[in-house]
Amino acid sequence: MRTTPQLKENKILEKEVCMEFSQRFRELRRENSLTLNQIAKELGLSKQSIVYYAMGDRLPGISILIQLSNLFGVSIDYLIGRSNSRFWIYL
């Protein structure tokens, strides 16, 4: 199977989002003094899943992003690096 330029670009973007999420996830976890085990228990996930997110190896699905957003009190856009504002701003 041949890799198209668009597919290569999407993979690069996905990796960038994973790394940005990982950085913000670790930052928020430390600010809230939460361990990986505590987060795993809160979300009903295995610790290994949380480790994958913390290391930037995987990006959580939308349902987990929603739970993390609620847990940390930040927007999903902030979690994935689409915004530098932690909160939604309603106009």
C-alpha positions as CSV (number, residue, x, y, z in Angstrom):
1,M,0.0,0.0,0.0
2,R,1.4,3.4,-1.0
3,T,1.5,6.2,1.5
4,T,0.1,9.5,0.1
5,P,1.4,12.9,1.1
6,Q,-2.0,13.6,2.8
7,L,-1.7,10.4,4.9
8,K,1.9,11.3,5.9
9,E,0.7,14.8,6.9
10,N,-2.2,13.3,9.0
11,K,0.2,11.0,10.8
12,I,2.5,13.9,11.6
13,L,-0.4,16.0,12.9
14,E,-1.7,13.1,15.0
15,K,1.7,12.6,16.6
16,E,1.9,16.4,17.3
17,V,-1.5,16.3,19.0
18,C,-0.5,13.2,21.0
19,M,2.6,14.9,22.3
20,E,0.8,18.2,23.1
21,F,-1.9,16.2,24.9
22,S,0.7,14.2,26.8
23,Q,2.4,17.4,28.0
24,R,-0.8,19.0,29.2
25,F,-2.1,15.8,30.8
26,R,1.1,15.5,32.8
27,E,1.0,19.2,33.8
28,L,-2.7,19.0,34.9
29,R,-2.1,15.7,36.7
30,R,0.8,17.3,38.8
31,E,-1.2,20.5,39.5
32,N,-4.0,18.4,40.8
33,S,-1.7,16.0,42.7
34,L,-3.2,13.0,41.1
35,T,-1.3,9.7,40.5
36,L,-1.8,7.6,37.4
37,N,-3.5,5.0,39.5
38,Q,-6.0,7.6,40.8
39,I,-6.8,8.8,37.4
40,A,-7.2,5.2,36.1
41,K,-9.6,4.4,38.9
42,E,-11.6,7.6,38.5
43,L,-12.0,6.9,34.7
44,G,-12.5,3.1,35.1
45,L,-9.4,2.4,32.9
46,S,-6.3,0.3,33.4
47,K,-3.2,2.1,34.6
48,Q,-1.5,1.0,31.4
49,S,-4.0,3.0,29.3
50,I,-3.2,6.1,31.4
51,V,0.5,5.5,31.0
52,Y,0.1,5.4,27.2
53,Y,-1.7,8.8,27.3
54,A,1.0,10.2,29.7
55,M,3.8,9.1,27.4
56,G,2.2,10.4,24.2
57,D,1.9,6.9,22.7
58,R,-1.9,7.1,22.3
59,L,-4.6,9.8,22.2
60,P,-7.7,9.0,24.2
61,G,-11.1,8.7,22.4
62,I,-13.7,11.4,22.8
63,S,-15.5,9.8,25.8
64,I,-12.2,9.7,27.7
65,L,-11.3,13.3,26.7
66,I,-14.7,14.4,28.0
67,Q,-14.1,12.6,31.3
68,L,-10.6,14.2,31.6
69,S,-11.9,17.6,30.7
70,N,-14.5,17.3,33.5
71,L,-11.9,15.9,36.0
72,F,-9.4,18.7,35.4
73,G,-12.0,21.5,34.7
74,V,-10.5,22.4,31.4
75,S,-11.8,22.3,27.8
76,I,-11.1,19.5,25.4
77,D,-9.5,22.1,23.1
78,Y,-7.0,22.9,25.8
79,L,-6.3,19.2,26.4
80,I,-5.4,18.5,22.8
81,G,-3.5,21.8,22.2
82,R,-6.1,23.6,20.0
83,S,-6.4,26.4,22.5
84,N,-4.2,27.9,25.2
85,S,-7.2,29.0,27.2
86,R,-8.1,26.3,29.7
87,F,-11.8,27.3,29.8
88,W,-14.6,27.9,27.4
89,I,-15.3,31.5,26.8
90,Y,-19.0,32.2,26.1
91,L,-19.8,35.3,24.1
